[in-house]
Amino acid sequence: MIEKMNYYMSVDCKKILIIDPNTIDVCKLYSDLLRNGFEVQSVMSLQEAVEKIKNIDFDCVVMDVDIPKIKGYDAVSILKAFDPRLKVIMTSGRNDLELETEVRKQDISYYHIKSFDLQELVEAVRDVCQ
């Protein structure tokens, strides 16, 4: 019975890529997404993300604002150049009006402040993947 459940979960499974240099945040989100039936991969930089996106058809990217060498909000258009249908959720450990304004100018599906409940982020991933 468990084998059948795992099979059906994997058929409906959505592929998620996490782009975040903070390994603690990645571990928490990674495990929560796995528990909720998602297939998850993670990278720390835009360069690594582009390589993954070239080879794997992800449904959603969860990306932190602060990634190495570029701001996450500036990376959105680069990722979408490789896959225009890609859904992007932006995260940040901090928030102010200037940052939020920059983030919301981008073609993103959701903006999540990390101090909020992690389950809220998991629900946002679920929503954008439907």
C-alpha positions in Angstrom: 0.0 0.0 0.0 2.8 2.4 0.8 4.5 1.7 -2.5 1.2 2.7 -4.3 0.9 5.9 -2.3 4.5 6.9 -3.1 3.9 6.1 -6.8 0.8 8.3 -7.0 2.5 11.1 -5.1 5.4 11.1 -7.5 3.1 11.2 -10.6 1.5 14.4 -9.3 4.7 15.8 -7.8 5.7 19.3 -8.8 9.4 20.1 -9.3 10.7 23.0 -7.2 14.1 24.7 -7.3 15.2 26.6 -4.2 17.9 29.3 -4.8 19.2 30.5 -1.5 22.8 30.7 0.0 21.4 30.3 3.6 21.7 26.5 4.2 19.6 26.7 7.4 16.7 28.2 5.5 17.1 25.8 2.6 17.1 22.8 4.9 13.8 23.9 6.6 12.0 24.6 3.4 13.5 21.6 1.5 12.2 19.2 4.2 8.8 20.9 4.4 8.3 20.7 0.7 9.4 17.1 0.5 6.9 16.2 3.3 4.2 17.9 1.2 4.9 15.7 -1.8 7.1 18.1 -3.9 10.3 17.0 -5.7 12.9 19.5 -4.5 16.4 20.6 -5.6 18.4 23.4 -4.2 21.3 25.6 -5.3 23.1 28.6 -3.9 23.7 30.8 -6.9 22.1 32.0 -10.1 24.8 30.3 -12.2 23.9 26.9 -10.6 20.2 27.6 -11.1 20.6 28.4 -14.8 22.4 25.1 -15.3 19.6 23.2 -13.5 16.8 25.1 -15.4 18.5 24.3 -18.7 18.2 20.5 -17.9 15.1 20.2 -15.8 11.6 21.4 -16.3 10.8 23.0 -12.9 7.3 24.2 -12.0 8.4 26.8 -9.5 11.5 28.5 -8.2 11.7 29.8 -4.6 14.5 32.4 -4.7 16.0 34.6 -1.9 16.6 38.3 -2.6 20.2 38.0 -1.4 22.0 35.5 -3.7 25.7 35.7 -4.6 26.7 38.3 -7.2 23.2 39.5 -8.0 20.0 40.5 -6.3 17.3 37.8 -6.6 14.8 40.4 -8.1 17.3 41.1 -10.9 17.7 37.4 -11.6 14.0 36.8 -12.3 14.2 38.0 -16.0 17.4 35.9 -16.5 15.6 32.7 -15.3 12.5 33.5 -17.3 14.6 33.9 -20.4 15.3 30.2 -20.2 11.8 29.2 -19.2 9.1 31.9 -19.6 6.4 29.8 -17.9 8.4 29.4 -14.8 6.7 30.6 -11.6 8.9 32.5 -9.2 8.4 33.1 -5.5 10.8 35.6 -3.9 11.8 35.4 -0.3 13.7 37.7 2.0 14.8 37.7 5.6 14.2 41.5 5.8 11.7 43.9 4.4 11.4 47.6 3.8 9.4 49.7 1.4 12.3 50.1 -1.1 13.0 46.4 -1.2 9.4 45.4 -1.5 8.9 48.0 -4.3 11.8 46.5 -6.3 10.7 42.9 -5.7 7.1 43.6 -6.8 8.2 45.2 -10.0 9.3 41.8 -11.2 7.3 39.0 -12.8 6.9 37.0 -9.6 3.9 35.0 -8.2 4.4 35.6 -4.5 6.7 37.5 -2.1 7.4 35.9 1.3 9.1 37.4 4.3 11.0 34.6 6.1 10.0 35.7 9.5 6.4 34.6 8.6 5.2 31.1 9.0 7.0 28.6 6.8 3.7 26.7 6.1 2.5 29.9 4.5 5.4 29.6 2.0 4.6 25.9 1.4 1.0 26.9 0.7 2.1 29.6 -1.8 4.2 27.0 -3.6 1.2 24.7 -3.8 -1.0 27.5 -5.1 1.4 28.7 -7.8 1.9 25.1 -9.0 -1.8 24.4 -9.7 
